[in-house]
Amino acid sequence: MSYQTLRGPILLSLLAAVLTIGLKGTAYALTGSVGLFSDALESLVNLFAATAAYFSLRYSHKPADPEHTYGHEKIEYFSSGLEGTLICVAGLGTAWYAIGRLIQPQELLQLDLGIGLSIIASVINFAVAMVLLRVGRKHGSVILEADGHHLMSDVVTSLAVVAGLGLVALTGLGILDPLLALLVGFSILRTGFKLIRQSFDGLMDRALPPEEQTRLREGIRTALPVGCHFHFLRTRQAGRRKFVDFHLLVPGTWTVQAGHALAHEIETKLEDTPAELEVTIHVEPIEDESSWEPAALARLGEAAELQR
């Protein structure tokens, strides 16, 4: 997967952020709606987040070097965490402004025009979010998925704001506008915390999902000849790349060449399960007591099956 493949969707996100800031900012200026203000504020956050994502994406695609021997992909988690933090700031700002408007109400003007501009902005964000999510999932890009989820949450909150303003126009109850903005603020906060948690999990080398681990174990078992075993399987993810390492136990009478050949065969079977997987195998003699570490295996939730 090339940097050029992922750069296009990020640039599209930047363009969408600029357009929607203009549309939503104009809608707020025309109507004075705090709900539309919160919507415009989130689009401003989108712009900052997309800018950070663009530079993080460039850095993450730098090849490994002597100082970063595992590559630079983990920068994607910093970008995701930054985006989550910015979203939380926007959520708190929206809630604060909404509370102020509850205390000091303000008449709303030209709601029909404001609602129309907000709907156009939502359509733009929805289209871009779908592109980001599709490309991000296809290529395993944390940055694109985070930006896509953020834009999709923006679409949802924008539609909620539009619905609320529609109720204000129908009922004349202006208090619905700040109340709705307050709910939008809490929704934005929820999205921000979710991204921060995802970033934290990545930086802490969280294991791959159980279903992916199951596929890996099944793939290893199908390649094992009689008399061999494996254990101490560990997984992690850094951006789009995924890593697995485990201990391969073979008869102590085998030659180094035979053990290497089996390890190479297993690596070949696993290289597309999942995509962009890097496999590290530690070969040990199955008869040796030191190859079986009950305490270490227990920490990983594995039993020391002494099959020798």
Short mmCIF file of the C-alpha atoms (twelve columns), coordinates in Angstrom:
data_MODEL
# 
_entry.id   MODEL 
# 
loop_
_atom_site.group_PDB 
_atom_site.id 
_atom_site.type_symbol 
_atom_site.label_atom_id 
_atom_site.label_alt_id 
_atom_site.label_comp_id 
_atom_site.label_asym_id 
_atom_site.label_seq_id 
_atom_site.Cartn_x 
_atom_site.Cartn_y 
_atom_site.Cartn_z 
_atom_site.pdbx_PDB_model_num 
ATOM 1   C CA . MET A 1   0.000   0.000   0.000  1 
ATOM 2   C CA . SER A 2   1.531   3.320   -1.083 1 
ATOM 3   C CA . TYR A 3   1.416   6.712   0.566  1 
ATOM 4   C CA . GLN A 4   -0.170  8.060   -2.649 1 
ATOM 5   C CA . THR A 5   -3.138  5.700   -2.201 1 
ATOM 6   C CA . LEU A 6   -4.005  7.153   1.197  1 
ATOM 7   C CA . ARG A 7   -3.053  10.768  0.567  1 
ATOM 8   C CA . GLY A 8   -6.011  11.393  -1.757 1 
ATOM 9   C CA . PRO A 9   -8.734  10.679  0.849  1 
ATOM 10  C CA . ILE A 10  -6.951  12.851  3.430  1 
ATOM 11  C CA . LEU A 11  -6.721  15.765  0.979  1 
ATOM 12  C CA . LEU A 12  -10.413 15.247  0.224  1 
ATOM 13  C CA . SER A 13  -11.094 15.471  3.965  1 
ATOM 14  C CA . LEU A 14  -9.157  18.744  4.168  1 
ATOM 15  C CA . LEU A 15  -11.162 20.207  1.293  1 
ATOM 16  C CA . ALA A 16  -14.442 19.059  2.868  1 
ATOM 17  C CA . ALA A 17  -13.474 20.664  6.193  1 
ATOM 18  C CA . VAL A 18  -12.811 24.023  4.524  1 
ATOM 19  C CA . LEU A 19  -16.109 23.893  2.590  1 
ATOM 20  C CA . THR A 20  -18.212 22.882  5.588  1 
ATOM 21  C CA . ILE A 21  -16.624 25.509  7.828  1 
ATOM 22  C CA . GLY A 22  -17.748 28.119  5.308  1 
ATOM 23  C CA . LEU A 23  -21.258 26.688  5.001  1 
ATOM 24  C CA . LYS A 24  -21.861 26.133  8.710  1 
ATOM 25  C CA . GLY A 25  -20.209 29.413  9.700  1 
ATOM 26  C CA . THR A 26  -22.501 31.263  7.325  1 
ATOM 27  C CA . ALA A 27  -25.518 29.373  8.671  1 
ATOM 28  C CA . TYR A 28  -24.602 30.369  12.242 1 
ATOM 29  C CA . ALA A 29  -24.041 34.013  11.275 1 
ATOM 30  C CA . LEU A 30  -27.436 34.163  9.592  1 
ATOM 31  C CA . THR A 31  -29.455 32.435  12.310 1 
ATOM 32  C CA . GLY A 32  -27.599 33.013  15.592 1 
ATOM 33  C CA . SER A 33  -28.287 29.349  16.452 1 
ATOM 34  C CA . VAL A 34  -26.003 27.886  19.097 1 
ATOM 35  C CA . GLY A 35  -26.712 24.480  17.582 1 
ATOM 36  C CA . LEU A 36  -25.282 25.618  14.261 1 
ATOM 37  C CA . PHE A 37  -22.378 27.218  16.122 1 
ATOM 38  C CA . SER A 38  -21.537 23.859  17.675 1 
ATOM 39  C CA . ASP A 39  -21.749 22.284  14.239 1 
ATOM 40  C CA . ALA A 40  -19.375 24.881  12.767 1 
ATOM 41  C CA . LEU A 41  -16.979 24.397  15.670 1 
ATOM 42  C CA . GLU A 42  -16.788 20.670  14.990 1 
ATOM 43  C CA . SER A 43  -15.951 21.347  11.334 1 
ATOM 44  C CA . LEU A 44  -13.105 23.587  12.511 1 
ATOM 45  C CA . VAL A 45  -11.842 20.669  14.580 1 
ATOM 46  C CA . ASN A 46  -12.168 18.502  11.460 1 
ATOM 47  C CA . LEU A 47  -9.778  20.836  9.668  1 
ATOM 48  C CA . PHE A 48  -7.148  20.671  12.422 1 
ATOM 49  C CA . ALA A 49  -7.550  16.899  12.694 1 
ATOM 50  C CA . ALA A 50  -7.278  16.329  8.937  1 
ATOM 51  C CA . THR A 51  -4.141  18.486  8.834  1 
ATOM 52  C CA . ALA A 52  -2.561  16.455  11.634 1 
ATOM 53  C CA . ALA A 53  -3.628  13.241  9.884  1 
ATOM 54  C CA . TYR A 54  -1.997  14.361  6.629  1 
ATOM 55  C CA . PHE A 55  1.410   14.964  8.211  1 
ATOM 56  C CA . SER A 56  1.145   11.822  10.364 1 
ATOM 57  C CA . LEU A 57  0.363   9.788   7.265  1 
ATOM 58  C CA . ARG A 58  3.483   11.088  5.523  1 
ATOM 59  C CA . TYR A 59  5.650   10.257  8.530  1 
ATOM 60  C CA . SER A 60  4.154   6.797   9.052  1 
ATOM 61  C CA . HIS A 61  5.160   5.750   5.525  1 
ATOM 62  C CA . LYS A 62  8.841   6.487   6.048  1 
ATOM 63  C CA . PRO A 63  10.864  3.255   5.811  1 
ATOM 64  C CA . ALA A 64  12.526  1.727   8.853  1 
ATOM 65  C CA . ASP A 65  15.886  3.221   9.815  1 
ATOM 66  C CA . PRO A 66  18.602  2.536   12.455 1 
ATOM 67  C CA . GLU A 67  16.699  4.620   15.046 1 
ATOM 68  C CA . HIS A 68  13.245  3.229   14.218 1 
ATOM 69  C CA . THR A 69  13.912  -0.368  13.265 1 
ATOM 70  C CA . TYR A 70  10.225  -1.337  13.414 1 
ATOM 71  C CA . GLY A 71  9.138   1.546   11.175 1 
ATOM 72  C CA . HIS A 72  7.164   4.712   11.951 1 
ATOM 73  C CA . GLU A 73  3.559   3.488   11.837 1 
ATOM 74  C CA . LYS A 74  2.789   4.175   15.505 1 
ATOM 75  C CA . ILE A 75  2.604   7.884   14.711 1 
ATOM 76  C CA . GLU A 76  -0.923  7.033   13.504 1 
ATOM 77  C CA . TYR A 77  -1.978  6.450   17.102 1 
ATOM 78  C CA . PHE A 78  -0.630  9.858   18.130 1 
ATOM 79  C CA . SER A 79  -2.686  11.398  15.328 1 
ATOM 80  C CA . SER A 80  -5.792  9.509   16.447 1 
ATOM 81  C CA . GLY A 81  -5.208  10.602  20.053 1 
ATOM 82  C CA . LEU A 82  -4.713  14.219  19.016 1 
ATOM 83  C CA . GLU A 83  -7.925  14.122  17.010 1 
ATOM 84  C CA . GLY A 84  -9.767  12.672  19.996 1 
ATOM 85  C CA . THR A 85  -8.412  15.400  22.265 1 
ATOM 86  C CA . LEU A 86  -9.451  18.147  19.838 1 
ATOM 87  C CA . ILE A 87  -12.919 16.631  19.579 1 
ATOM 88  C CA . CYS A 88  -13.228 16.648  23.379 1 
ATOM 89  C CA . VAL A 89  -12.234 20.326  23.472 1 
ATOM 90  C CA . ALA A 90  -14.917 21.076  20.858 1 
ATOM 91  C CA . GLY A 91  -17.477 19.132  22.874 1 
ATOM 92  C CA . LEU A 92  -16.685 21.036  26.063 1 
ATOM 93  C CA . GLY A 93  -16.771 24.353  24.208 1 
ATOM 94  C CA . THR A 94  -20.133 23.521  22.690 1 
ATOM 95  C CA . ALA A 95  -21.604 22.539  26.053 1 
ATOM 96  C CA . TRP A 96  -20.275 25.725  27.697 1 
ATOM 97  C CA . TYR A 97  -21.725 27.951  24.979 1 
ATOM 98  C CA . ALA A 98  -25.059 26.128  25.135 1 
ATOM 99  C CA . ILE A 99  -25.320 26.666  28.880 1 
ATOM 100 C CA . GLY A 100 -24.646 30.383  28.347 1 
ATOM 101 C CA . ARG A 101 -27.418 30.562  25.764 1 
ATOM 102 C CA . LEU A 102 -29.814 28.815  28.177 1 
ATOM 103 C CA . ILE A 103 -29.118 31.559  30.689 1 
ATOM 104 C CA . GLN A 104 -29.383 34.360  28.097 1 
ATOM 105 C CA . PRO A 105 -31.717 33.295  25.244 1 
ATOM 106 C CA . GLN A 106 -31.405 34.876  21.799 1 
ATOM 107 C CA . GLU A 107 -33.919 35.147  18.968 1 
ATOM 108 C CA . LEU A 108 -33.220 32.916  15.965 1 
ATOM 109 C CA . LEU A 109 -33.432 34.331  12.427 1 
ATOM 110 C CA . GLN A 110 -33.604 32.898  8.854  1 
ATOM 111 C CA . LEU A 111 -33.847 29.316  10.053 1 
ATOM 112 C CA . ASP A 112 -34.859 27.985  6.641  1 
ATOM 113 C CA . LEU A 113 -31.661 29.231  4.991  1 
ATOM 114 C CA . GLY A 114 -29.498 28.090  7.888  1 
ATOM 115 C CA . ILE A 115 -31.027 24.615  7.807  1 
ATOM 116 C CA . GLY A 116 -30.465 24.380  4.037  1 
ATOM 117 C CA . LEU A 117 -26.775 25.273  4.330  1 
ATOM 118 C CA . SER A 118 -26.311 22.743  7.138  1 
ATOM 119 C CA . ILE A 119 -27.909 19.985  5.068  1 
ATOM 120 C CA . ILE A 120 -25.535 20.701  2.156  1 
ATOM 121 C CA . ALA A 121 -22.572 20.517  4.528  1 
ATOM 122 C CA . SER A 122 -23.857 17.209  5.929  1 
ATOM 123 C CA . VAL A 123 -24.116 15.683  2.446  1 
ATOM 124 C CA . ILE A 124 -20.491 16.670  1.748  1 
ATOM 125 C CA . ASN A 125 -19.284 15.199  5.039  1 
ATOM 126 C CA . PHE A 126 -21.233 11.977  4.539  1 
ATOM 127 C CA . ALA A 127 -19.741 11.397  1.081  1 
ATOM 128 C CA . VAL A 128 -16.184 12.041  2.311  1 
ATOM 129 C CA . ALA A 129 -16.684 9.912   5.434  1 
ATOM 130 C CA . MET A 130 -17.748 6.941   3.309  1 
ATOM 131 C CA . VAL A 131 -14.609 7.293   1.179  1 
ATOM 132 C CA . LEU A 132 -12.356 7.521   4.247  1 
ATOM 133 C CA . LEU A 133 -13.940 4.505   5.950  1 
ATOM 134 C CA . ARG A 134 -13.872 2.362   2.808  1 
ATOM 135 C CA . VAL A 135 -10.217 3.085   2.001  1 
ATOM 136 C CA . GLY A 136 -9.188  2.969   5.673  1 
ATOM 137 C CA . ARG A 137 -10.742 -0.473  6.237  1 
ATOM 138 C CA . LYS A 138 -9.395  -1.828  2.958  1 
ATOM 139 C CA . HIS A 139 -5.817  -0.826  3.772  1 
ATOM 140 C CA . GLY A 140 -5.945  -1.043  7.585  1 
ATOM 141 C CA . SER A 141 -5.201  2.664   8.078  1 
ATOM 142 C CA . VAL A 142 -5.971  3.860   11.625 1 
ATOM 143 C CA . ILE A 143 -5.671  7.489   10.501 1 
ATOM 144 C CA . LEU A 144 -8.265  7.228   7.728  1 
ATOM 145 C CA . GLU A 145 -10.697 5.216   9.862  1 
ATOM 146 C CA . ALA A 146 -10.436 7.706   12.741 1 
ATOM 147 C CA . ASP A 147 -11.061 10.632  10.405 1 
ATOM 148 C CA . GLY A 148 -13.943 8.782   8.755  1 
ATOM 149 C CA . HIS A 149 -15.646 7.994   12.071 1 
ATOM 150 C CA . HIS A 150 -15.195 11.600  13.136 1 
ATOM 151 C CA . LEU A 151 -16.843 12.910  9.976  1 
ATOM 152 C CA . MET A 152 -19.669 10.398  10.293 1 
ATOM 153 C CA . SER A 153 -20.330 11.547  13.863 1 
ATOM 154 C CA . ASP A 154 -20.357 15.107  12.517 1 
ATOM 155 C CA . VAL A 155 -23.062 14.085  10.031 1 
ATOM 156 C CA . VAL A 156 -25.189 12.596  12.808 1 
ATOM 157 C CA . THR A 157 -24.888 15.664  15.023 1 
ATOM 158 C CA . SER A 158 -25.596 17.974  12.075 1 
ATOM 159 C CA . LEU A 159 -28.811 16.113  11.290 1 
ATOM 160 C CA . ALA A 160 -29.787 16.317  14.956 1 
ATOM 161 C CA . VAL A 161 -29.202 20.067  14.907 1 
ATOM 162 C CA . VAL A 162 -31.273 20.421  11.722 1 
ATOM 163 C CA . ALA A 163 -34.088 18.380  13.259 1 
ATOM 164 C CA . GLY A 164 -33.997 20.530  16.385 1 
ATOM 165 C CA . LEU A 165 -34.092 23.762  14.419 1 
ATOM 166 C CA . GLY A 166 -37.031 22.363  12.467 1 
ATOM 167 C CA . LEU A 167 -38.850 21.861  15.762 1 
ATOM 168 C CA . VAL A 168 -37.962 25.409  16.818 1 
ATOM 169 C CA . ALA A 169 -39.439 26.741  13.564 1 
ATOM 170 C CA . LEU A 170 -42.610 24.691  14.040 1 
ATOM 171 C CA . THR A 171 -43.156 25.277  17.769 1 
ATOM 172 C CA . GLY A 172 -41.472 28.606  18.401 1 
ATOM 173 C CA . LEU A 173 -39.696 27.115  21.442 1 
ATOM 174 C CA . GLY A 174 -36.256 28.744  21.190 1 
ATOM 175 C CA . ILE A 175 -35.010 26.882  24.274 1 
ATOM 176 C CA . LEU A 176 -34.817 23.709  22.163 1 
ATOM 177 C CA . ASP A 177 -31.801 25.144  20.331 1 
ATOM 178 C CA . PRO A 178 -29.396 25.365  23.322 1 
ATOM 179 C CA . LEU A 179 -30.750 22.119  24.794 1 
ATOM 180 C CA . LEU A 180 -30.005 20.340  21.546 1 
ATOM 181 C CA . ALA A 181 -26.561 21.970  21.373 1 
ATOM 182 C CA . LEU A 182 -25.868 20.660  24.872 1 
ATOM 183 C CA . LEU A 183 -26.725 17.123  23.740 1 
ATOM 184 C CA . VAL A 184 -24.508 17.586  20.680 1 
ATOM 185 C CA . GLY A 185 -21.668 18.643  22.960 1 
ATOM 186 C CA . PHE A 186 -21.958 15.426  24.969 1 
ATOM 187 C CA . SER A 187 -22.112 13.392  21.751 1 
ATOM 188 C CA . ILE A 188 -18.926 15.059  20.523 1 
ATOM 189 C CA . LEU A 189 -17.244 14.264  23.836 1 
ATOM 190 C CA . ARG A 190 -18.214 10.608  23.496 1 
ATOM 191 C CA . THR A 191 -16.621 10.424  20.043 1 
ATOM 192 C CA . GLY A 192 -13.458 12.081  21.341 1 
ATOM 193 C CA . PHE A 193 -13.074 9.685   24.258 1 
ATOM 194 C CA . LYS A 194 -13.549 6.736   21.903 1 
ATOM 195 C CA . LEU A 195 -10.686 7.901   19.675 1 
ATOM 196 C CA . ILE A 196 -8.441  8.572   22.665 1 
ATOM 197 C CA . ARG A 197 -9.077  5.058   23.939 1 
ATOM 198 C CA . GLN A 198 -8.273  3.598   20.505 1 
ATOM 199 C CA . SER A 199 -5.025  5.564   20.470 1 
ATOM 200 C CA . PHE A 200 -4.142  4.377   23.981 1 
ATOM 201 C CA . ASP A 201 -4.785  0.745   23.037 1 
ATOM 202 C CA . GLY A 202 -2.472  1.049   20.046 1 
ATOM 203 C CA . LEU A 203 0.353   2.677   21.988 1 
ATOM 204 C CA . MET A 204 0.054   -0.009  24.667 1 
ATOM 205 C CA . ASP A 205 0.422   -2.806  22.071 1 
ATOM 206 C CA . ARG A 206 -3.046  -4.239  22.561 1 
ATOM 207 C CA . ALA A 207 -3.396  -7.761  21.144 1 
ATOM 208 C CA . LEU A 208 -5.200  -8.380  17.852 1 
ATOM 209 C CA . PRO A 209 -8.937  -9.212  18.083 1 
ATOM 210 C CA . PRO A 210 -9.717  -12.795 19.247 1 
ATOM 211 C CA . GLU A 211 -11.063 -13.832 15.831 1 
ATOM 212 C CA . GLU A 212 -7.783  -12.858 14.161 1 
ATOM 213 C CA . GLN A 213 -5.791  -14.714 16.807 1 
ATOM 214 C CA . THR A 214 -7.951  -17.793 16.222 1 
ATOM 215 C CA . ARG A 215 -7.220  -17.678 12.488 1 
ATOM 216 C CA . LEU A 216 -3.507  -17.377 13.206 1 
ATOM 217 C CA . ARG A 217 -3.519  -20.367 15.559 1 
ATOM 218 C CA . GLU A 218 -5.451  -22.467 13.057 1 
ATOM 219 C CA . GLY A 219 -3.011  -21.521 10.319 1 
ATOM 220 C CA . ILE A 220 -0.040  -22.561 12.457 1 
ATOM 221 C CA . ARG A 221 -1.642  -25.888 13.466 1 
ATOM 222 C CA . THR A 222 -2.332  -26.856 9.842  1 
ATOM 223 C CA . ALA A 223 1.371   -26.406 9.026  1 
ATOM 224 C CA . LEU A 224 2.718   -28.368 12.020 1 
ATOM 225 C CA . PRO A 225 3.966   -31.937 11.364 1 
ATOM 226 C CA . VAL A 226 3.460   -34.679 13.946 1 
ATOM 227 C CA . GLY A 227 5.800   -34.294 16.914 1 
ATOM 228 C CA . CYS A 228 5.921   -30.487 16.792 1 
ATOM 229 C CA . HIS A 229 4.105   -27.919 18.904 1 
ATOM 230 C CA . PHE A 230 3.816   -24.136 19.381 1 
ATOM 231 C CA . HIS A 231 2.946   -21.795 22.224 1 
ATOM 232 C CA . PHE A 232 3.598   -18.318 23.663 1 
ATOM 233 C CA . LEU A 233 1.786   -16.607 20.799 1 
ATOM 234 C CA . ARG A 234 1.749   -12.835 21.085 1 
ATOM 235 C CA . THR A 235 0.242   -10.242 18.754 1 
ATOM 236 C CA . ARG A 236 0.192   -6.488  18.382 1 
ATOM 237 C CA . GLN A 237 -0.514  -3.815  15.788 1 
ATOM 238 C CA . ALA A 238 1.338   -0.663  14.736 1 
ATOM 239 C CA . GLY A 239 -0.772  1.369   12.345 1 
ATOM 240 C CA . ARG A 240 -1.564  -0.778  9.315  1 
ATOM 241 C CA . ARG A 241 1.103   -3.398  10.139 1 
ATOM 242 C CA . LYS A 242 0.370   -6.369  12.384 1 
ATOM 243 C CA . PHE A 243 2.886   -8.495  14.254 1 
ATOM 244 C CA . VAL A 244 2.835   -12.030 15.655 1 
ATOM 245 C CA . ASP A 245 5.569   -13.980 17.390 1 
ATOM 246 C CA . PHE A 246 5.529   -17.410 18.996 1 
ATOM 247 C CA . HIS A 247 7.712   -20.326 20.084 1 
ATOM 248 C CA . LEU A 248 7.961   -23.254 17.682 1 
ATOM 249 C CA . LEU A 249 8.890   -26.515 19.445 1 
ATOM 250 C CA . VAL A 250 10.542  -29.154 17.256 1 
ATOM 251 C CA . PRO A 251 12.419  -32.402 18.010 1 
ATOM 252 C CA . GLY A 252 15.861  -31.665 19.387 1 
ATOM 253 C CA . THR A 253 17.366  -34.117 16.921 1 
ATOM 254 C CA . TRP A 254 16.351  -31.923 13.981 1 
ATOM 255 C CA . THR A 255 19.046  -29.967 12.157 1 
ATOM 256 C CA . VAL A 256 19.028  -26.181 12.160 1 
ATOM 257 C CA . GLN A 257 18.146  -26.334 8.476  1 
ATOM 258 C CA . ALA A 258 15.074  -28.515 9.125  1 
ATOM 259 C CA . GLY A 259 13.816  -26.188 11.885 1 
ATOM 260 C CA . HIS A 260 14.389  -23.155 9.691  1 
ATOM 261 C CA . ALA A 261 12.547  -24.778 6.774  1 
ATOM 262 C CA . LEU A 262 9.469   -25.455 8.925  1 
ATOM 263 C CA . ALA A 263 9.514   -21.917 10.321 1 
ATOM 264 C CA . HIS A 264 9.761   -20.514 6.795  1 
ATOM 265 C CA . GLU A 265 6.834   -22.671 5.653  1 
ATOM 266 C CA . ILE A 266 4.679   -21.416 8.520  1 
ATOM 267 C CA . GLU A 267 5.604   -17.798 7.788  1 
ATOM 268 C CA . THR A 268 4.555   -18.283 4.161  1 
ATOM 269 C CA . LYS A 269 1.166   -19.716 5.204  1 
ATOM 270 C CA . LEU A 270 0.520   -16.836 7.607  1 
ATOM 271 C CA . GLU A 271 1.703   -13.889 5.537  1 
ATOM 272 C CA . ASP A 272 -1.833  -13.068 4.320  1 
ATOM 273 C CA . THR A 273 -3.613  -13.944 7.608  1 
ATOM 274 C CA . PRO A 274 -4.198  -11.035 8.037  1 
ATOM 275 C CA . ALA A 275 -2.648  -8.748  5.410  1 
ATOM 276 C CA . GLU A 276 0.614   -6.888  6.168  1 
ATOM 277 C CA . LEU A 277 1.523   -9.385  8.890  1 
ATOM 278 C CA . GLU A 278 5.093   -9.744  10.152 1 
ATOM 279 C CA . VAL A 279 5.921   -13.099 11.752 1 
ATOM 280 C CA . THR A 280 8.749   -13.826 14.194 1 
ATOM 281 C CA . ILE A 281 9.360   -17.454 15.231 1 
ATOM 282 C CA . HIS A 282 11.634  -18.680 18.022 1 
ATOM 283 C CA . VAL A 283 12.581  -22.338 17.481 1 
ATOM 284 C CA . GLU A 284 13.143  -24.489 20.614 1 
ATOM 285 C CA . PRO A 285 13.730  -28.209 21.324 1 
ATOM 286 C CA . ILE A 286 10.480  -29.804 22.437 1 
ATOM 287 C CA . GLU A 287 12.233  -32.199 24.873 1 
ATOM 288 C CA . ASP A 288 13.995  -29.449 26.843 1 
ATOM 289 C CA . GLU A 289 12.357  -28.388 30.139 1 
ATOM 290 C CA . SER A 290 13.439  -24.777 29.548 1 
ATOM 291 C CA . SER A 291 11.219  -24.690 26.440 1 
ATOM 292 C CA . TRP A 292 8.143   -25.002 28.684 1 
ATOM 293 C CA . GLU A 293 7.500   -21.992 30.892 1 
ATOM 294 C CA . PRO A 294 4.211   -22.515 32.791 1 
ATOM 295 C CA . ALA A 295 4.319   -19.150 34.575 1 
ATOM 296 C CA . ALA A 296 5.003   -17.161 31.405 1 
ATOM 297 C CA . LEU A 297 2.347   -19.084 29.478 1 
ATOM 298 C CA . ALA A 298 -0.204  -18.540 32.240 1 
ATOM 299 C CA . ARG A 299 0.233   -14.764 31.930 1 
ATOM 300 C CA . LEU A 300 -0.882  -15.071 28.316 1 
ATOM 301 C CA . GLY A 301 -3.800  -17.341 29.216 1 
ATOM 302 C CA . GLU A 302 -2.150  -20.456 27.766 1 
ATOM 303 C CA . ALA A 303 -1.711  -23.839 29.444 1 
ATOM 304 C CA . ALA A 304 1.665   -25.559 29.417 1 
ATOM 305 C CA . GLU A 305 0.665   -28.665 27.499 1 
ATOM 306 C CA . LEU A 306 3.619   -30.921 28.114 1 
ATOM 307 C CA . GLN A 307 3.287   -32.971 24.953 1 
ATOM 308 C CA . ARG A 308 6.754   -34.384 24.531 1 
# 
